[in-house]
Amino acid sequence: MTVPEVLAELKGTSRRTFYRWREMGTGPAVLKLPNGELRVWRSAFMEWLEEREEAAA
């Protein structure tokens, strides 16, 4: 998934928030491509979301 696709799934989360999570090590795992773009595996994204849901419960 691209960063815009991740943000669309999160409905309303800003790009800055995503990068802040990344800096803090609390965001989903990403793969950095040779051109500098980031990609998130859908499975890693879903796992990360489930962890956030469990933490919020």
Summary of the structure (lengths in Angstrom):
residues: 57
radius of gyration: 11.1
end to end distance: 26.5
largest distance: 38.5
contacts: 120
relative contact order: 0.18
helix: 56%
strand: 9%
